[in-house]
Amino acid sequence: GMMPHPERCVEDCLGSADGKYIFNSILDFKKKRKI
């Protein structure tokens, strides 16, 4: 199957910043869980 790659969608100049939300979510989770 096809998988979207959020790392390619983190800057508006690249066409989309939707992937930024995924990375921010991961960082927030790590901060809360103290991993």
BANUGU-528068 format. One record per atom (N, C-alpha, C, O): residue number from 1; atom name; x, y, z; residue in one letter. Coordinates in Angstrom, 1 decimal. Layout:
BEGIN
R; NUM; CA; X; Y; Z; A
...
END
This chain:
BEGIN
R; 1; N; 0.8; -1.2; 0.0; G
R; 1; CA; 0.0; 0.0; 0.0; G
R; 1; C; 0.9; 1.2; 0.0; G
R; 1; O; 2.1; 1.2; 0.2; G
R; 2; N; 0.2; 2.3; -0.2; M
R; 2; CA; 0.9; 3.6; -0.2; M
R; 2; C; 0.8; 4.2; 1.2; M
R; 2; O; -0.2; 4.1; 1.9; M
R; 3; N; 1.9; 4.9; 1.6; M
R; 3; CA; 2.0; 5.5; 2.9; M
R; 3; C; 2.3; 7.0; 2.7; M
R; 3; O; 3.3; 7.3; 2.0; M
R; 4; N; 1.6; 7.9; 3.3; P
R; 4; CA; 2.0; 9.3; 3.2; P
R; 4; C; 3.2; 9.6; 4.0; P
R; 4; O; 3.4; 8.9; 5.1; P
R; 5; N; 4.1; 10.5; 3.6; H
R; 5; CA; 5.3; 10.8; 4.3; H
R; 5; C; 5.1; 12.2; 4.9; H
R; 5; O; 5.3; 13.2; 4.2; H
R; 6; N; 4.8; 12.3; 6.2; P
R; 6; CA; 4.6; 13.6; 6.8; P
R; 6; C; 5.9; 14.5; 6.8; P
R; 6; O; 5.8; 15.7; 6.9; P
R; 7; N; 7.1; 13.9; 6.8; E
R; 7; CA; 8.3; 14.7; 6.8; E
R; 7; C; 8.4; 15.6; 5.6; E
R; 7; O; 9.2; 16.5; 5.5; E
R; 8; N; 7.7; 15.2; 4.5; R
R; 8; CA; 7.7; 16.1; 3.3; R
R; 8; C; 6.6; 17.2; 3.3; R
R; 8; O; 6.5; 17.9; 2.4; R
R; 9; N; 5.9; 17.2; 4.4; C
R; 9; CA; 4.8; 18.2; 4.5; C
R; 9; C; 4.9; 19.0; 5.8; C
R; 9; O; 3.9; 19.1; 6.5; C
R; 10; N; 6.0; 19.6; 6.1; V
R; 10; CA; 6.2; 20.3; 7.3; V
R; 10; C; 6.4; 21.8; 7.0; V
R; 10; O; 6.5; 22.6; 8.0; V
R; 11; N; 6.5; 22.2; 5.8; E
R; 11; CA; 6.7; 23.6; 5.5; E
R; 11; C; 5.7; 24.1; 4.4; E
R; 11; O; 5.5; 23.4; 3.5; E
R; 12; N; 5.2; 25.3; 4.6; D
R; 12; CA; 4.3; 25.8; 3.6; D
R; 12; C; 4.9; 26.0; 2.3; D
R; 12; O; 4.3; 25.8; 1.2; D
R; 13; N; 6.2; 26.3; 2.2; C
R; 13; CA; 6.9; 26.4; 1.0; C
R; 13; C; 7.0; 25.1; 0.2; C
R; 13; O; 7.3; 25.2; -1.0; C
R; 14; N; 6.8; 24.0; 0.9; L
R; 14; CA; 6.9; 22.7; 0.2; L
R; 14; C; 5.5; 22.3; -0.3; L
R; 14; O; 5.3; 21.2; -0.9; L
R; 15; N; 4.5; 23.1; 0.0; G
R; 15; CA; 3.1; 22.8; -0.5; G
R; 15; C; 2.1; 22.5; 0.6; G
R; 15; O; 0.9; 22.6; 0.3; G
R; 16; N; 2.6; 22.1; 1.8; S
R; 16; CA; 1.7; 21.8; 2.9; S
R; 16; C; 2.4; 21.8; 4.2; S
R; 16; O; 3.6; 21.5; 4.2; S
R; 17; N; 1.7; 22.1; 5.2; A
R; 17; CA; 2.3; 22.0; 6.6; A
R; 17; C; 1.6; 21.1; 7.5; A
R; 17; O; 1.7; 21.1; 8.7; A
R; 18; N; 0.8; 20.2; 6.8; D
R; 18; CA; -0.1; 19.2; 7.6; D
R; 18; C; 0.8; 18.3; 8.4; D
R; 18; O; 0.4; 17.9; 9.5; D
R; 19; N; 1.9; 17.9; 7.9; G
R; 19; CA; 2.8; 16.9; 8.6; G
R; 19; C; 3.3; 17.5; 9.9; G
R; 19; O; 3.7; 16.7; 10.8; G
R; 20; N; 3.4; 18.8; 10.0; K
R; 20; CA; 3.9; 19.4; 11.2; K
R; 20; C; 3.1; 19.1; 12.4; K
R; 20; O; 3.6; 18.9; 13.5; K
R; 21; N; 1.8; 18.9; 12.3; Y
R; 21; CA; 0.9; 18.5; 13.4; Y
R; 21; C; 1.3; 17.1; 13.9; Y
R; 21; O; 1.2; 16.9; 15.1; Y
R; 22; N; 1.6; 16.2; 13.0; I
R; 22; CA; 2.0; 14.9; 13.5; I
R; 22; C; 3.3; 14.9; 14.3; I
R; 22; O; 3.3; 14.3; 15.4; I
R; 23; N; 4.3; 15.7; 13.9; F
R; 23; CA; 5.5; 15.7; 14.6; F
R; 23; C; 5.3; 16.5; 15.9; F
R; 23; O; 5.9; 16.1; 16.9; F
R; 24; N; 4.5; 17.5; 15.9; N
R; 24; CA; 4.3; 18.2; 17.2; N
R; 24; C; 3.5; 17.3; 18.2; N
R; 24; O; 3.8; 17.4; 19.4; N
R; 25; N; 2.6; 16.5; 17.7; S
R; 25; CA; 1.9; 15.6; 18.5; S
R; 25; C; 2.9; 14.6; 19.2; S
R; 25; O; 2.7; 14.3; 20.4; S
R; 26; N; 3.8; 14.1; 18.4; I
R; 26; CA; 4.8; 13.1; 18.9; I
R; 26; C; 5.7; 13.8; 20.0; I
R; 26; O; 5.9; 13.2; 21.1; I
R; 27; N; 6.1; 15.0; 19.8; L
R; 27; CA; 6.9; 15.8; 20.7; L
R; 27; C; 6.1; 16.0; 22.0; L
R; 27; O; 6.7; 15.9; 23.1; L
R; 28; N; 4.9; 16.4; 21.9; D
R; 28; CA; 4.0; 16.7; 23.1; D
R; 28; C; 3.9; 15.4; 23.9; D
R; 28; O; 3.9; 15.4; 25.1; D
R; 29; N; 3.6; 14.3; 23.2; F
R; 29; CA; 3.5; 13.0; 23.9; F
R; 29; C; 4.8; 12.6; 24.7; F
R; 29; O; 4.7; 12.2; 25.8; F
R; 30; N; 5.9; 12.8; 24.0; K
R; 30; CA; 7.2; 12.5; 24.7; K
R; 30; C; 7.4; 13.4; 25.9; K
R; 30; O; 7.9; 12.9; 26.9; K
R; 31; N; 7.0; 14.7; 25.8; K
R; 31; CA; 7.2; 15.6; 26.9; K
R; 31; C; 6.3; 15.2; 28.1; K
R; 31; O; 6.8; 15.2; 29.3; K
R; 32; N; 5.1; 14.8; 27.8; K
R; 32; CA; 4.2; 14.4; 28.9; K
R; 32; C; 4.6; 13.0; 29.5; K
R; 32; O; 4.4; 12.8; 30.7; K
R; 33; N; 5.1; 12.1; 28.7; R
R; 33; CA; 5.5; 10.8; 29.2; R
R; 33; C; 6.9; 10.7; 29.7; R
R; 33; O; 7.3; 9.7; 30.3; R
R; 34; N; 7.7; 11.7; 29.6; K
R; 34; CA; 9.1; 11.7; 30.0; K
R; 34; C; 9.9; 10.6; 29.5; K
R; 34; O; 10.6; 9.9; 30.2; K
R; 35; N; 9.8; 10.3; 28.2; I
R; 35; CA; 10.5; 9.2; 27.5; I
R; 35; C; 11.9; 9.7; 27.2; I
R; 35; O; 12.7; 8.9; 26.7; I
END
